[in-house]
Amino acid sequence: MFNLMKMSDLSDREIYELIDRALALKFGAAPVKRPDLLVSNLFFENSTRTKHSFEVAQHKLGLTVINFDADTSSVNKGESLYDTCQTMAAIGCDLLVIRHPKENYYDEELQGLTAPVINGGDGSGEHPSQCLLDLMTIYEQFGTIAGLKIAIVGDIKHSRVAKSNYHTLTRLGAEVIFVGPDTFAEPSLGQMVDFDEIIEDLDVCMLLRLQHERHVGTKMSDVSSYHQDYGLTQERYDRLKETAIVMHPAPVNRGAEIASHLVEADRSVIFQQMTNGMYMRQAILELVVAKNSL
Ligand code: CP
């Protein structure tokens, strides 16, 4: 069975085929409609973009969508993740999209599941559909990924977006550097550098959300000093190359990672990322359906 849980589940060729397909869908190609298939979205952690752009993508593919509501389900009676997901497979769901706060929940909790899974984010682990929509947005802008200089800025340690993107961008030939306080560094990925020393060299300035909900025992008390030291201020924005782009997976803490008015600035592609995400999720759904011969 083919599951998309992490970016290493895809070959380089499959990544570029997904980008090409998502761009074709964006510019008018007809989606492969499958009204005979049922898909269930099981989100055990909050989401606006991932959940609803998967849902829009599923409607565009003609799929029947069953949105699972954890708050009113038997999860509250102690049902395990495996039992919940296998129940959805047993009652006829052909495909599951799952977000869960536990890192690597799939390997630990879902062995033996009979329906394929697309990972909508696992704790601080991976976020493959966000990574793919980010790659699509970068590729759409530059026509390449190899050779670009990309800073991932902020809360690297708690970010599944940072992990998926770092590994995939470097694999595809981009240079990735990290910016942020040392307390947010992930030593297995790399050290932090000074934002002001590299800002003029960047092709992509990729900001990350401060993941307050994952800061167990350490509350970020001074957001304005974080913004001055590590945020995209107007002064830093003015030093970016004319051709550089500003990205953020969102939701955005306006005034922390980025000055609020810069979310809609000329070089910001933050809302374009969301638009692209819906097309990329159509392409992902098509791929998973095809690879599992559904
Ligand atoms: N970027 C992202 O995953 O957003 P949501 O948490 O709203 O899905």
Boltz pocket constraint, residues with backbone or C-beta under 6 A from the ligand:
constraints:
  - pocket:
      binder: B
      contacts: [[A, 46], [A, 47], [A, 48], [A, 49], [A, 50], [A, 51], [A, 120], [A, 121], [A, 130], [A, 249], [A, 250], [A, 251]]
      max_distance: 6.0
